[in-house]
């Protein structure tokens, strides 16, 4: 039964609100699964083992933004405007994600040791590469397929299932093979990732029934797709490289403490991310035809975001105290770090909405360049503050970076909207 049918006719949700509620439900399920995964893995591996995983996976996730060459966003953009194009664009997204993921996994395997030194062994690097650069992009391609049909519940459910599968893998590892440490866990992680990817592709084929078409990818599509891919790469890098830098500059234990604090803070931005995802098809259509849709949608999104993110910051301050109880006494130093991250929810949320505005208005290159500036700033801040101030320095670096990014993104939005 559709969610809207649970409400009286005069109080029924509009499609955007309906999709936002569904996406938020599944996103909270995803974040809940990830949170439970962190609890199990942190207790199994301790701050040091968790820090190695977070730092290594962070680098892989950043590189994973290039997987698919932006064909997922091409699918979303094309199908949002013309449903009949789905079969052709699904085939582009699926095959390109698989091929590029394998290439990126090989590249990551070659460079990870140079970036991280001896923090992670070759076996860990290879397995994380396949999990994050091959399996996860296939799940995201499938999620784009459902999002393009404005089935945000299913789109968000796929990434939630990935989190649930990885949680189950972590529990099985904890119960059967925890003495093997990180080198034992990664094989459970890979199995969960592979099964979820296969399930996601199967769902798209059976539920959305894409027409069988010949694979084509024109130079123009490659060029446009790369602009979307650059955006995803820079977005992932801006959100994940701080864990890699923490591992490199402060060691695995402090990196684990920082990653735990950051995950708690970022979990509270889920409703805003869901809102921006739900709004994307509508904003793509409005960009193509300005007479269609609500011209004040962006203003409404900003107001809702500000109200929610302030409440999220207050919640973060009080929830931080549960980290040692959840993760174990070894994570006690994560509490003050989490409380210092109270500015992260509003800054990150505002940046997310601004980024969506730029992307749906064809400003992918501008957004990517803006985030490149943020990545450069993050590296500089990390090099200056992390070795000197440790955990506090890591928090200072990420907050300063998010403040800079939010300011730059909205300066660009304001400038482009005036034209």
C-alpha positions as CSV (number, residue, x, y, z in Angstrom):
1,X,0.0,0.0,0.0
2,X,1.5,3.4,-0.9
3,X,2.5,5.5,2.1
4,X,0.1,8.3,1.1
5,X,-2.9,6.1,1.6
6,X,-2.3,6.0,5.3
7,X,-3.3,9.8,5.5
8,X,-6.7,11.4,5.1
9,X,-7.1,13.0,1.6
10,X,-6.6,16.6,2.8
11,X,-3.4,15.6,4.7
12,X,-1.9,13.3,2.1
13,X,1.8,13.9,1.3
14,X,2.8,15.3,-2.1
15,X,5.1,13.2,-4.2
16,X,8.3,15.0,-3.1
17,X,7.3,14.7,0.6
18,X,6.3,11.1,0.1
19,X,9.6,10.2,-1.6
20,X,11.5,12.1,1.1
21,X,9.8,10.2,3.9
22,X,10.5,6.9,2.1
23,X,14.1,7.8,1.4
24,X,14.7,9.0,4.9
25,X,13.2,5.8,6.4
26,X,15.6,3.7,4.3
27,X,18.5,6.1,4.8
28,X,18.0,5.9,8.5
29,X,18.0,2.1,8.1
30,X,21.2,2.4,6.2
31,X,22.8,4.6,8.8
32,X,21.5,2.4,11.6
33,X,23.0,-0.6,9.9
34,X,26.3,1.2,9.4
35,X,26.2,2.4,13.0
36,X,25.7,-1.2,14.3
37,X,28.4,-2.3,11.9
38,X,30.8,0.3,13.4
39,X,29.9,-1.0,16.9
40,X,30.6,-4.6,16.0
41,X,33.8,-3.9,14.1
42,X,35.1,-1.4,16.6
43,X,34.6,-3.9,19.4
44,X,36.2,-6.7,17.3
45,X,39.2,-4.7,16.0
46,X,39.6,-1.9,18.4
47,X,40.5,1.7,17.5
48,X,43.7,0.7,15.6
49,X,42.1,-2.0,13.4
50,X,39.0,0.2,12.7
51,X,41.3,3.1,11.9
52,X,43.2,1.1,9.3
53,X,39.9,0.0,7.7
54,X,38.4,3.5,7.7
55,X,41.5,5.1,6.3
56,X,42.0,2.5,3.5
57,X,38.3,2.4,2.6
58,X,38.1,6.2,2.6
59,X,40.7,6.4,-0.1
60,X,38.8,3.7,-2.1
61,X,35.5,5.4,-1.7
62,X,37.0,8.7,-2.9
63,X,38.4,7.0,-6.0
64,X,35.1,5.2,-6.5
65,X,33.5,8.5,-7.5
66,X,35.0,7.9,-10.9
67,X,33.4,4.4,-11.3
68,X,30.8,4.4,-14.0
69,X,32.2,7.5,-15.6
70,X,29.1,9.4,-14.5
71,X,26.7,7.2,-16.5
72,X,24.5,6.8,-13.4
73,X,23.7,10.5,-13.4
74,X,23.3,10.4,-17.2
75,X,20.6,7.7,-16.6
76,X,18.9,9.8,-13.9
77,X,18.9,12.9,-16.1
78,X,17.7,11.2,-19.3
79,X,15.0,9.0,-17.7
80,X,13.7,11.9,-15.6
81,X,12.9,13.6,-18.9
82,X,12.0,10.6,-21.1
83,X,11.1,7.2,-19.5
84,X,11.5,5.4,-22.9
85,X,15.3,6.0,-22.7
86,X,15.7,3.8,-19.7
87,X,16.8,0.5,-21.4
88,X,19.6,2.2,-23.3
89,X,20.9,4.2,-20.3
90,X,20.6,1.3,-17.9
91,X,22.9,-0.8,-20.2
92,X,25.4,2.1,-20.4
93,X,25.4,2.5,-16.6
94,X,25.7,-1.2,-15.8
95,X,28.5,-2.1,-18.2
96,X,30.5,1.0,-17.7
97,X,30.3,0.7,-13.9
98,X,31.6,-2.8,-14.1
99,X,34.5,-2.1,-16.5
100,X,35.6,1.1,-15.0
101,X,35.3,-0.4,-11.5
102,X,37.7,-3.2,-12.4
103,X,40.2,-0.7,-13.8
104,X,40.0,1.6,-10.8
105,X,40.4,-1.4,-8.5
106,X,43.7,-2.2,-10.2
107,X,44.8,1.5,-10.0
108,X,43.9,1.7,-6.3
109,X,45.8,-1.5,-5.5
110,X,48.9,0.0,-7.2
111,X,48.7,3.4,-5.4
112,X,47.3,2.6,-1.9
113,X,50.6,1.2,-0.6
114,X,52.4,4.4,-1.7
115,X,49.8,6.6,0.0
116,X,49.3,4.6,3.2
117,X,52.7,3.1,3.6
118,X,52.7,-0.1,5.6
119,X,49.4,0.7,7.5
120,X,47.4,-1.7,5.4
121,X,48.8,-5.0,3.9
122,X,48.4,-6.0,0.2
123,X,45.6,-8.5,1.0
124,X,43.5,-5.8,2.8
125,X,44.1,-3.4,-0.1
126,X,43.0,-5.8,-2.8
127,X,39.8,-7.0,-1.1
128,X,38.7,-3.5,-0.1
129,X,39.4,-2.4,-3.7
130,X,37.0,-5.0,-5.1
131,X,34.4,-4.3,-2.5
132,X,34.3,-0.5,-2.8
133,X,35.3,0.0,-6.5
134,X,33.5,-2.9,-8.2
135,X,30.6,-4.0,-6.0
136,X,29.4,-0.7,-4.6
137,X,29.3,1.2,-7.9
138,X,27.0,-1.6,-9.3
139,X,24.7,-1.0,-6.3
140,X,24.7,2.7,-7.0
141,X,24.0,2.2,-10.7
142,X,20.9,0.2,-9.6
143,X,19.9,2.8,-7.1
144,X,20.0,5.5,-9.9
145,X,17.7,3.3,-12.0
146,X,15.0,3.4,-9.3
147,X,15.6,7.1,-8.5
148,X,15.1,8.0,-12.1
149,X,11.7,6.4,-11.9
150,X,11.1,8.4,-8.7
151,X,11.0,5.2,-6.6
152,X,13.1,6.7,-3.8
153,X,12.0,3.9,-1.4
154,X,13.6,1.2,-3.6
155,X,16.6,3.4,-4.5
156,X,17.4,4.1,-0.9
157,X,16.6,0.5,0.1
158,X,19.5,-0.9,-2.0
159,X,22.2,1.0,-0.1
160,X,20.5,0.0,3.1
161,X,20.6,-3.6,2.1
162,X,24.3,-3.2,1.5
163,X,24.7,-1.9,5.0
164,X,22.6,-4.7,6.4
165,X,24.6,-7.4,4.5
166,X,27.9,-5.9,5.8
167,X,26.5,-5.8,9.3
168,X,25.5,-9.5,9.1
169,X,29.0,-10.2,7.8
170,X,30.5,-8.4,10.7
171,X,28.4,-10.3,13.2
172,X,29.4,-13.6,11.6
173,X,33.0,-12.5,11.8
174,X,32.7,-11.5,15.4
175,X,31.0,-14.8,16.3
176,X,33.3,-17.1,14.4
177,X,36.7,-15.6,13.4
178,X,37.4,-12.4,15.4
179,X,40.8,-13.5,16.4
180,X,42.0,-13.1,12.8
181,X,41.7,-9.4,13.0
182,X,41.2,-7.2,10.0
183,X,42.7,-9.7,7.5
184,X,40.0,-12.1,8.6
185,X,37.1,-9.7,8.4
186,X,37.7,-8.3,4.9
187,X,36.7,-11.6,3.3
188,X,33.3,-11.4,5.1
189,X,33.0,-7.8,3.9
190,X,33.7,-8.8,0.3
191,X,31.1,-11.6,0.4
192,X,28.4,-9.3,1.6
193,X,29.3,-6.7,-1.0
194,X,29.2,-9.1,-3.9
195,X,25.9,-10.7,-2.9
196,X,24.2,-7.2,-2.5
197,X,25.5,-6.1,-5.9
198,X,24.0,-9.2,-7.6
199,X,20.7,-8.8,-5.8
200,X,20.5,-5.1,-6.8
201,X,21.0,-5.8,-10.5
202,X,18.4,-8.6,-10.4
203,X,15.9,-6.3,-8.8
204,X,16.3,-3.7,-11.6
205,X,15.9,-6.3,-14.2
206,X,12.8,-7.8,-12.7
207,X,11.0,-4.7,-11.4
208,X,11.9,-2.0,-13.9
209,X,12.2,-4.4,-16.9
210,X,14.7,-2.4,-19.0
211,X,14.4,-3.1,-22.8
212,X,17.3,-4.9,-24.2
213,X,19.4,-2.6,-26.4
214,X,22.8,-2.5,-28.0
215,X,25.5,-0.9,-25.9
216,X,26.5,2.6,-27.2
217,X,28.4,5.4,-25.5
218,X,29.0,8.4,-27.7
219,X,31.9,10.9,-27.2
220,X,29.3,13.5,-26.1
221,X,27.9,11.2,-23.5
222,X,31.4,10.4,-22.3
223,X,32.2,14.1,-21.9
224,X,29.0,14.9,-20.1
225,X,29.3,11.7,-18.0
226,X,32.8,12.6,-17.0
227,X,31.6,16.0,-15.7
228,X,29.1,14.1,-13.4
229,X,31.8,11.7,-12.5
230,X,34.2,14.5,-11.6
231,X,31.5,15.8,-9.3
232,X,31.0,12.5,-7.6
233,X,34.8,12.0,-7.2
234,X,35.4,15.4,-5.7
235,X,32.3,15.0,-3.4
236,X,33.5,11.6,-2.2
237,X,37.1,12.9,-1.7
238,X,35.9,15.9,0.3
239,X,33.9,13.6,2.6
240,X,36.3,10.6,2.9
241,X,39.9,11.7,2.5
242,X,40.0,13.1,6.1
243,X,40.0,9.5,7.4
244,X,42.9,8.6,5.0
245,X,44.8,11.7,6.1
246,X,44.1,10.9,9.8
247,X,45.5,7.4,9.2
248,X,48.6,8.7,7.4
249,X,49.4,11.6,9.7
250,X,48.2,10.5,13.2
251,X,48.4,6.7,13.1
252,X,45.7,4.0,13.2
253,X,44.5,4.4,16.7
254,X,43.8,8.2,16.5
255,X,42.3,7.7,13.1
256,X,39.9,5.1,14.6
257,X,38.8,7.5,17.3
258,X,38.3,10.3,14.8
259,X,36.3,8.1,12.4
260,X,34.0,7.0,15.1
261,X,33.2,10.6,16.1
262,X,32.7,11.7,12.4
263,X,30.4,8.8,11.7
264,X,28.1,9.8,14.5
265,X,28.0,13.4,13.3
266,X,27.5,12.6,9.6
267,X,24.6,10.1,10.5
268,X,22.5,13.1,11.6
269,X,22.6,14.6,8.1
270,X,20.6,11.7,6.6
271,X,17.2,13.5,6.3
272,X,18.8,16.3,4.3
273,X,20.6,13.9,2.0
274,X,17.3,12.1,1.5
275,X,15.5,15.5,0.7
276,X,18.1,16.4,-1.9
277,X,17.9,13.0,-3.5
278,X,14.1,13.2,-3.7
279,X,14.2,16.7,-5.2
280,X,16.8,15.8,-8.0
281,X,14.4,14.5,-10.7
282,X,12.1,17.5,-10.2
283,X,15.0,19.9,-10.3
284,X,16.4,18.3,-13.5
285,X,12.9,18.8,-15.1
286,X,12.7,22.4,-13.9
287,X,16.2,23.2,-15.2
288,X,15.1,21.8,-18.7
289,X,11.7,23.6,-18.6
290,X,11.7,26.6,-16.1
291,X,7.9,26.9,-16.4
292,X,7.4,23.4,-14.8
293,X,7.6,22.9,-11.1
294,X,7.9,25.2,-8.1
295,X,10.3,28.2,-8.7
296,X,10.8,28.6,-5.0
297,X,11.7,24.9,-4.3
298,X,15.3,25.8,-3.5
299,X,14.3,28.4,-0.9
300,X,12.0,25.9,0.7
301,X,14.8,23.3,0.8
302,X,17.2,25.7,2.4
303,X,14.7,26.7,5.2
304,X,13.9,23.1,6.0
305,X,17.6,22.3,6.0
306,X,18.5,25.1,8.4
307,X,15.8,24.2,10.9
308,X,16.6,20.5,10.9
309,X,20.4,20.9,11.0
310,X,20.3,23.1,14.1
311,X,18.2,20.5,15.9
312,X,20.7,17.8,14.7
313,X,23.6,19.7,16.2
314,X,21.9,19.9,19.5
315,X,21.2,16.2,19.4
316,X,24.9,15.5,18.5
317,X,26.2,17.3,21.5
318,X,24.1,15.1,23.9
319,X,24.4,11.9,21.9
320,X,28.2,12.0,21.8
321,X,28.4,10.6,25.4
322,X,27.1,7.2,24.2
323,X,30.2,6.4,22.1
324,X,32.2,4.6,24.8
325,X,29.2,2.7,25.9
326,X,28.5,1.5,22.3
327,X,32.0,1.0,21.0
328,X,33.9,0.2,24.2
329,X,36.0,2.2,26.8
330,X,38.9,2.5,24.3
331,X,36.8,5.0,22.3
332,X,36.3,7.4,25.3
333,X,38.4,10.1,23.6
334,X,35.9,10.1,20.7
335,X,33.4,11.9,22.9
336,X,35.0,15.4,23.0
337,X,35.8,15.1,19.3
338,X,32.1,14.4,18.4
339,X,31.0,17.4,20.5
340,X,33.5,19.6,18.6
341,X,31.8,18.4,15.4
342,X,28.5,20.2,16.2
343,X,28.9,22.5,13.3
344,X,29.2,19.6,10.8
345,X,25.5,18.9,10.3
346,X,24.5,22.5,9.3
347,X,27.6,23.1,7.1
348,X,27.5,19.7,5.4
349,X,23.7,19.9,4.9
350,X,23.9,23.4,3.3
351,X,26.6,22.2,1.0
352,X,24.6,19.2,0.0
353,X,21.6,21.3,-1.1
354,X,23.8,23.8,-2.9
355,X,25.6,21.0,-4.7
356,X,22.3,19.6,-5.9
357,X,21.3,23.0,-7.2
358,X,24.5,23.3,-9.2
359,X,24.4,19.8,-10.6
360,X,20.8,19.9,-11.7
361,X,21.4,23.2,-13.5
362,X,24.3,21.8,-15.5
363,X,27.1,23.3,-13.4
364,X,28.9,20.1,-12.7
365,X,32.3,21.5,-13.7
366,X,31.8,24.5,-11.4
367,X,30.8,22.2,-8.5
368,X,33.8,20.0,-9.1
369,X,36.2,22.9,-9.2
370,X,34.7,24.2,-6.0
371,X,35.2,20.9,-4.3
372,X,38.7,20.6,-5.6
373,X,39.5,23.8,-3.8
374,X,38.0,22.3,-0.6
375,X,40.1,19.1,-1.0
376,X,43.2,21.1,-1.4
377,X,42.3,23.1,1.7
378,X,41.6,19.9,3.6
379,X,45.0,18.5,2.8
380,X,46.7,21.8,3.8
381,X,44.7,22.0,7.1
382,X,45.4,18.4,7.8
383,X,49.2,18.8,7.3
384,X,49.3,21.8,9.6
385,X,46.9,20.7,12.3
386,X,46.7,16.9,12.6
387,X,50.4,16.3,13.5
388,X,50.3,19.2,15.9
389,X,47.0,18.9,17.6
390,X,46.1,15.3,17.0
391,X,42.4,14.4,17.3
392,X,41.4,18.1,17.9
393,X,43.4,19.0,14.8
394,X,41.4,16.5,12.7
395,X,38.2,18.1,13.8
396,X,39.5,21.6,13.1
397,X,40.5,20.5,9.6
398,X,37.2,19.0,8.6
399,X,35.1,21.9,10.1
400,X,37.2,24.5,8.4
401,X,36.9,22.6,5.1
402,X,33.2,22.3,5.3
403,X,32.8,26.0,6.2
404,X,34.9,26.9,3.2
405,X,33.0,24.5,0.9
406,X,29.5,25.7,2.0
407,X,30.5,29.3,1.5
408,X,32.0,28.7,-2.0
409,X,29.1,26.6,-3.2
410,X,26.4,29.1,-2.1
411,X,28.5,32.0,-3.5
412,X,28.4,30.2,-6.9
413,X,24.7,29.4,-6.6
414,X,23.9,33.0,-5.8
415,X,26.0,34.3,-8.7
416,X,24.5,31.8,-11.2
417,X,20.9,32.4,-10.0
418,X,21.3,36.1,-10.6
419,X,22.2,35.7,-14.3
